[in-house]
């Protein structure tokens, strides 16, 4: 019985939480300073990596950010996002002395993004701006299915800089959209043992944002 009561209370609270935007004005553009949270998901693609660095240059990626919006005019605003972005792994499969070798690289990064946001209609908008990412890369090597190495490679760049374009739809507290980011500094740096520095990441993130107090 106690569990049933707890479940009913949870359902009521969740319903009230989701109903908050219904009491706000149905305005897309930001009318006041706002804070929100964003969750994104989508593919990352390595470009210019056509020399056989990875046999699979596509990986599933994610984004999680705390967001702030600063209104500038009736239809424009400045957005600042602080959070994390990364991908689960680019994979290279090969053979060595008739043995199967799998070399995979996963990334995570502390992300700071600043974007200018312009509403083209009441609810549809476009955003553009830079993104600074401070990455951490992990490399894993397997030989015949057994892990023989894991660690942070020395060839990872310490800073990534992206140009980001966003398109989306905002209605009250809810926002959904697509972000496309291109990292143009190069993911890797040249070392004594690594020379592939012309590899860049193209990110696609379908995201959802909830804005508090809209």
N, C-alpha and C positions, 0 to 999 in steps of 0.2 A: 504493500500500500504506500509506504514511504517513497519508494522508487517511482510509483505512478504520479504522486503529487509533485515530485521533483521534475519529472518529465513534463507535466502540464505547465509548471511555472517556467521552465526553460522555453517551451513553445510560445507562451504568452510574451516573454521578454524578447524573444527573437522576432516575433510579429511586430511588437512595438518598435524595435530597432529598425526593421526594414520599412516601417511606415513613416519614419521621420521625414523623408524627402517629400511625402505627400502634403505635409503641412507647410512646406516652403514654397516660395514662388517658383513657378515653372520657367526658370531662366537658365539658359545655358552658360552665358558668359559670367565671369567672376565679378561680383559686385562689391566684394570686401575681401580682406586677407583671409585665406583659407588654408587648412592643413588636411592632408589625406594620406592614404596608404595605397601602394600600387603593387600588383602582382602580375608578372609577365612570363610568357612561355613561347618558344619558337626556335627555329634553326639558326645555327651559325655556320658560315661557309668561309673556308680559306680561299683567298684569291691570289693569283700570281704564283701559286704553289704548283706549277705545272711541270716541275722537274722530278716528280716522283718522290717528294718528301713524305707524303702520306698517301696511302692507297684509298683512304676514305677521308675526304676533305669536308665532310658535313657532320655536324654534331648537334644534338638537342641542347638548347640553352635556356636559361632562366633569368629572371630579374625580380628583385624585391626592394622597394624604396619607400622612404618617408618623404612626402611631398609638401611643398609650400607654394602658394600662388599669391602674387602681389598685383592687384589691378592697376593698370596704367591709364586706360581710357575705358569707354563703355564696352568696346569689343576687343581690347587687347590686354594682355597681362604678361608678367614675367614669372616663369616657373623655375623652382629650384628643387632638385631631387637629390637625396643622399641615401645610398644603399649599397646593394651588392648585385653583381652580374657575373655570369660564368657559363661554362658549358661542360658537359659530362665526358667528352673525350673525342679527340681525333685519333684515328687508328691507322697504323701501317702494318700490313701483313706481308711477310717475306719468308724465305727459307735460307738456312745456313747449314752447310754440311749435311743436307738431307733432314734437317730438323726445322720444325715450325717456329718462327719467331713472330711475336706480336708486340709491337711498340705503340703505346697509347699515351696521349697527353691530355690532361684535364686542366681547366682554368677556373679561377675565381678571382674577383677583383672588387676592391672598394671603389665605388662609382660616385662621382659628383657631376651632375648634369644641370646646365642652365639653359633655358629655352625661352624664346619669344613666342608667344601664343596669340594667334589672331583668329577670331571667329568670322567665318565667311558668311554664315547664316545664323539664325537664332541658336542652333545647337551644333552645327558642324564647324570644325576648326582645323587649322594647320599650325604646326610648331616647327621651329628650326633653332639649332644652337649647338654648342660644343659639349663634349663629355670627356672628363678626365678620369682615367681608370688606373688604379695602382694594383697590378696583377700579382697573383701567386700561381705558379705553374707546377704541376706534379707530373712526373713521367714514370710510367710503369713498363717494364720489359718482362715478357714471359717467354720461356723456352719449353716447347712441347707441353704447354699448359701449366708450367710451374714458374712462379714469379722468381726472377733472379735479380731484379733491381727495382727500387722505388726511391724517388728523391726529387729534389728541386734542381733542374738543370741550370748550368751557369749561363746559358745563352738566352735566357728570358730577359726581355727588356724590363726596366723598372717603371716605365710610364707608357701608357697608351693614350693617344688623343684621337677622339672620334668626332666626325661631323654627323649630326643626328637630324633626321627629318621625321616628323610625326603627323599623322592624320587621325582624327577621331570624332567622336560624338559624345556630347555631355548633356545630360538632362537632370537638373537638380543636383543631387549628391552623387549620382552615378555617372561614370565615364568609361567608355570602351574605345580602344583604338589600336593602331599599328605604329610601331617605331622601327625605323631603319637606320642603322648606324654603320659607318665605314671607318675603320681604324687605319690611318694613313701614315703613322710614324714607323710602322713595322713591328710585328709581334716579337721578333727575335733580333738580337744584336750579333755582330760578327765576333767570333773568338778564334783561338788557335785551331780548334777542332770543328768549328761550325761556321759556314759561310753563307747560308741561305737567309739573307736579311730582307728580301723583297716579298715577304709573305704578310698579307694583311687579312683582317677579319671583317666580313660583312655580316651584320647581325639583323635578324628579323625577330621582333617581339610583339606578339599580340598580347595586349595588357588590359587589365581591369583596375579602375581606381574608385575608391569610396572617399568622398570629401565630407568631412565632418562640419556640421553647422550650416549647411547650405539651405 
